[in-house]
Amino acid sequence: MKKFLLISAAASLMATAAVAQTTVTTTTTGTAGTAVQIEPQYRTKIKSYITEHKIRPVTTKEKIVVGGRVPADVELATVPADWGPTVTKYRYVYSGDRVMLVDPGSRTVVQEID
């Protein structure tokens, strides 16, 4: 009987640990943590677009980084359709020789195109 209770308690403890781990994983994959999948050929198109259209980089007091918010005074540019279907819902900012994809609703940077 004691063995049964010990086994039941151990199983319950492991199930609780698994649920806790799932909860932590779920909470850390918010909008900023979600990686945008961009195929290599689209990355090349994006870099070419910036060069060919002579896009001027924006300057800000703070460095624009993935997970951070783009200041309200920075204009977000529309993503061209030929950049690929996975990125058309975003806007972009060109800053410091980097193209940053931005969620237009929250102005949060979701991906840096390097």
N, C-alpha and C positions, 0 to 999 in steps of 0.2 A: 504494500500500500504506500509506503514511504517513497519507493522508487517511482511509482506512478505520479505522486504529487510533485516530486522533484522534476520529473520529465515534463509534466504539465506546466510547471512554473518556468522552466527553461524555454519551452516552446512559446509561452506567452511573452516572455522577455524578448526573444528573438523577433517575434511578430511586431512588438512595439518598436523595436529598433528599426525594423524595415520600414514601418510607417513613418517614423521620424525622419529617416533618410530621404524618403520620397518627398516629404513636405519641404525639406531644405532644398532639394534639387528643384522643385517646382517654383519656389519663391525666388530663386536666383536667376531664373531665365525670363526676366521681364523684357520689355522692348529694347532696352539698351544692350542686354545680354544676348539678344537674338542675332546670330550672324546671318547676313544676307548672302545667299549663294549667287555668285557672279561667275559665269563661265569665262575661261581665259580669253576667248575671242572678243567678248564684250569688254573686258578690262583693257584690251588693246584699243578698241574703238573709243573708249572713254578717254584714254590718254591722248589719242590722235585728235579727238574732238577739241580738247583743251588747247592743244598746240595749233591746230589749223584755224580755229576761230579766235585765236589770240585772246583767250579769256584772261582778264586781269584778276589777280588774286586780291581778296579783301584783306584789310588789315584790321585787327582788333587789339584791344588792350590785353586780353587774356588769350592764351593759345586755345584753339578749337580742337577738342579731343573726343574720341569715341566715348559715348556715355554722358558727355557734357551737353549743356544746352547752348545753342547759338544765340547770341544777344539779339534782342528785338530790333535793333537798328540795322542789322545785317540782312540784306535782301537775299531770299532763297530763290535760286533759279530752277526752272522746270527741267526735269530730266527728259532728254530727247528719247523718242520711242525706240530708236535703233541701239540704245544702250542695253536693251534686253528686257524681257517681260517681267523679271523679278524686281526691277528697280523703278518702274514707271510710277509707282504710287508714292515715291519719295521725291524730295527736292534735293538740290545739291548746293554746296558752297566750295569755292576754290580758294584755299588759304594756305600759304606757306608751301607752295608746290605740292599740295595734297588736295585731292578731291574727296570731300566728305559728303556721304549720303545722310540726309536729315529727314526725320519723321516730321512732316509739316504741322501736324496737330500739336505736338509737344515741343517741337523745335529741338529735339534730342538727336544727336549724331549717332547713327546706328552702324555705320561702316566707313572705314577709310579705304580708298582705292589707292593702292601703292603701285 
